[in-house]
């Protein structure tokens, strides 16, 4: 990516073995030649939101199909160059 915005969600396993989900949002700023010079962003712990989403899916009895919720969410959340 040369410049623009990006957003992604990913799973992280902490040293204690617990699983957490993070949401990262960032913007890339180019230098005068248009090359990426600086990236500013934030990571947010969205573990509780992901647990709630998973519970809703289970409560509705939706089939899991061929992909896991994390795989589907990661593909859906990748949004570069908005």
WOTAFEN-V324707 format. One line per field, one symbol per residue. phi: phi as a letter, one per 30 degrees, with the letter a starting at -180 (. if undefined). psi: psi as a letter, one per 20 degrees, with the letter a starting at -180 (. if undefined). burial: 1 if it has 16 or more other ideal C-beta (glycine too) atoms within 10 Angstrom, else 0. Layout:
# WOTAFEN-V324707
phi = ???
psi = ???
burial = ???
This chain:
# WOTAFEN-V324707
phi = .dakcbbacacbcdedjdcbccccbabccdddcidecbbbabcbdcedddddddddddddidddhccdeeddddddddbcid
psi = pgraqqpqqqpporhjiqpqpqpppqppprahjjqphqppaqppokghghgggggggghikpqibiqrghgghgghionqk.
burial = 0010010010000000000010100001000000000000000001000100000000000000000000001100000000
